Amino acid sequence: MRAKSASSAVPVSASEPEARTFLVAGQTVIARRATPGLHLVATPIGNLGDITLRALETLAGVDVIACEDTRITHRLTERYGISAQLKPYHEHNAAQARPKILEKLAQGGSVALVSDAGTPLISDPGYKLVREAYDAGHDVIALPGASAVLAALALAALPTDRFFFDGFLPAKQGARRSRLSELATIDATLVLFEAGSRIHNSLRDLADVLGNRDAAVCRELTKLHQEVRRAPLAVLAETAETLDTRGEFVVVIGPPDPKAQAITQDALDDWLRDALQRDSVKDAVAQAVEISGRPRREIYARALELSRQREAGDDED
């Protein structure tokens, strides 16, 4: 890549209409033609400055940029003076658009695949295009960069040695709580995406099903109004109504408390039986969650079962 310095920069000659260029700090940079193949290019998740020089040169040098929304990608290419052919490629047109992209690759062309924000293929449907490109013998090149998952993990101040990304939770509460019950057993930090319209309800379900784990709610990452709230899930659920629901959310939840595994099921049952003799189910469950670290939903179901067993025994007497 050849950058023109401020002292020697000259405009690209009008006699070279095929020259591919991009702008960096107001300076014109000539981009080499991208090598044939499919280029997976990470783009900013909010702040347009979060893009690599390699990504800019590739976007300027490819024959076609395949993107989720041409309007969103156009903001990026316009910012950096890139004159590129933008073609839509998203979940609704993928079956029709994919053969055209593969045909372009077969002709020796170069195609960049981008998502609206972040690293392509992370929570978007691009993997089928990558698989078919490989199957057809084309080169696939990854250009790493911005990622909402990694940015949120860095800001959450939670363990990052093991993490599990699960994308968006189901929209309906029943399916969402069922999925959270499955996630509750994973011994790793959890990373989830959520829409603003569902963040309040999701936080309540997270606190109810996963217990009072430490967590972070990240909104509008890298943008002007970025917000990160760090607190136990119960606190985040209680204050959910004060959240600004505009923008995209990433929720990071710490792994299960090790002490939750220290109490055997038999010991927990004995403790619940004793508590249920003097307290309501609600109070007994609250105390059991506190001492065991296990999810409230799990404790509540077990408390109801033990309560029914006790009532059945009393009836027999």
N, C-alpha and C positions, 0 to 999 in steps of 0.2 A: 504494500500500500504506500503510495507516494503522497505525502501531504505538502502543500505549498505553504511556505512560511510567510509571515506577514510582510517581510522585506522583499520577497521575490514572487509573491503571488500574482498571477496574471489570469484573466478570465479565460475560460475554455473557448477555444477558437470556434467561430460559427461554422468553419469549414469541417468541423469534426462532429457532426450531429449524432454519431453513434457513441460518442464518449459517455461513459456512465459516471456520474458524480454524486457526491453527497456533501453536506455542509457540517463543519465542526467549528464552533466558536466563530462563525461568520466567514470561515475560510473554505474555499472549494477544494475538495479532495477527489482525485480521480480514482475510481474503483476498478479493479481488475474484473474481468468477466468471471462469474462464479463457475467453479468446476461442474461438469454435468452431474446430476443426481438430485436427491431430495434433501434439502437443508432444513433442519428443525431449529427454528430461531426463537429464542426466548425474548420477549418484549416487556417493557415496563408494566408494573402492576398498578401504577398510579402516577408517579413522578416520571415525566418523559425523559428526564436526565439519566434515568437508570437503565441505560442500554450500552452495550460494549461497542468498541470501534469495529471489532470483527463482525458483529451483527449488522452494523450500518453498511459496511462494505459489501457484505453478502446480500442484503436487501437491495442495494443499488446495482449489484452485479448479476442477479438472477434474471431469467426471462419472465417469470411469473411469480407473484406472491399470492399464495392461497390462504385466505383468511376467513374467520368466522363472520365478521361484519366489515364490509369494505369502508363504511363510514368511519368506524373507529380506527382502523389501520391507516386510513388516509390522513388522520390527524398526526400520526407518527411520521409518515413519509413526507408530509408537507412541512413539518417542523424541521426535518433534516434535509430538505431539498432533494428528495429522491423521486425521480420520475419512473415509476414502476407500474406494470400492468397488474391490477388487483383483480382477483377472481374469487368469488365466494365459495367457501368449502365449510359446511357445517352439518349437523346431524340430520337436517331436513333435506339436504340436496346431495349428501355424500354419495349415494348410490349412482346418481347421474354424473356427478362431477369427477368421481374417482377415475373412471376409464379415460377421461380427457387428460387428466394429469399424468396418468401412466403412459398415455400415447405421447405426450410431450417429452417425458423422460426417455421413451424408446427412440425418439428422434434425436437424442443427444442433448436435450435441453436441460435447464436447471430450474428447479422450483423451490421456493421457500415456503414452508408451512408455519404459520403463526396462529396463536389464539388471540382473543381480544386483550388478554393480559396474562403475563407470566409465561411459564414454560409449556409449550404445546404437549398434548397427550396427558397432562396432569388434570384429571377431571374433565376431559373432553374426548371426543370419539376418534381422534386421529390415528389410533393404533392400527386400524384396518388398512389405511393407506400405507403406513410404514411396512406392515407385513406383506402387502402385495408388491410393494416396491422391492423388498428383499427377494421375494419369490421370483420376480422378473429379472433379477440380476443387477439391479441398479444400486449405486452407492447411496448410503444414507449417512448424513453428517449431522451431528448434534452440536449446537452452539449454546452452551449453558449461560444462564443469566438469572434474571429476577424470578422469584418464586414466593407466592404468598405463604405457602406452607413453611418454608425455611425462615422467612422473615418473622412470622408469628412465633415459631419455636425459639428464635433468638431473643425475642422480646418478653417471652412468658416467664423466664427465670424458673423453669421446671426441668426435670431431667431430660436430656436429649440423647443419651447413649442408646436408648431404644424408643422408637415412636411408631405409632400406627396411624396412617392416614385413611380416613373413611369417607371423604368427600361430603356430600350433602346428606343429611338425615332424611328419612321419609317425611312427607308433608303431613300425613294423617297421624293423629296421636297414637292410636293403637299400634300401628306399624312402627312408629318411631320408638315407643317404649319397648317394643319387642326387640328391635335392633339394639337398643341401649343395653338390654339385658344380656345380649350376646357379647357386646363390647366390654361389659363389666368384668369379665373374667380374663381379659388380656392384660398381662403384666408389662405394660408399657405406657408411655405418655400418649394420649389420644389427640389427634388433630382433626377438626371437623370444619366444614364450610356451612354457613347458614345465611338465609335471606333475612333482610330486615323485618319483613312481615311476619316471620315466625320466630324470631330470636327470643321474645318474651316467653312464649310457651315452651320452646326447646330448653331454655335454661331451667325452668321449673321441672321439666321431666328429667333433665340431667341430674339435678340435685336429688330428686326423688328416687331415681333408679341407681345412680352411681354412688350415692352417699356424699358426705361433706369433703370431697377432695379439693385440694388447691387447684385453681384454674385461672385462666386469663381469657378475656374477651377483647379481641382486636378488631377495630373498625377503621376502614379507609386507610389501610396501610400505605405508607410513603406519601400520602396526600396532605394537603394543607391542614385538614381537620382530623388528622390521625388521632385515635383515642385507644388507649390500652387500660383496661381495668383488671387488676389482679386481686383475687380474694378467694375464700372457700366458695364452693358452688352454692351453698345455702345463702350466703350473703349476696352473691351475684343474682340469684333467683329473686331474693327479697327486693333488690333494688333494680330489677329488670325494667320496670316501668319508667325509670328515669333515663334509660338509654335512648339516644337519638337513633332511630331506626333507618335513617338514610344511609345508603352505601352497602358495601359487602362486609360480612363478618367472618372472622376465623376464630374458632373457639379451641383453646388448648387446655386439656385436662390432665392433671398429674396421674401417675400410676396408682394402683391400689395400695393402701397402707399395709406394710408388712405385718402389722399386728392383727390385721383381719384374718390372717392365716394361722395366727398363734392360738386362737381360741377354737377348740374342736367343736364339731356340731353338737356332740353330747353335752359338753360344758355349756354351750350357749342355750341349749334346750332347758337344761336344769335352771339356768339363771332366769330364762323367760318364764318358766313355770312358777318360780318363786315370786317374780315381779308381778305376774298376772293375778296372784292371790291378794295383792294389796293395792295395785294400781290399775288404771284403765289400760286398754290395749294401746291407745295412743301414747300414753306416758311410758308404758313399758317398752314400746318400740323405740321411742326417742332415746331412752337410756341405753337400750341394747345397741343401737346404731353408734352411739358415742363410745361405748366401751369396746365394741368389736371392730369398728371401722368398715363394717360390711354395708352394702347398699340397703337403703330403707325399704325398697320394694321387696327384697329377699326376706328381711327381718319381719316385715309386716305380714307377708304370706305365711311364714312359719308361726308367728304369734297367733294368727287366726286359727290355724290348724290345731295348735296346742290348746287354744281356748275351747274349740269344739270338742276335742278329746276329753277335756276336763268336764265340760257340761254333760257329755254322754255318760261319763263315769258317775256323775252325781245322779243322773236319772235312773241308772241301774240300781243305785243304793236305795 
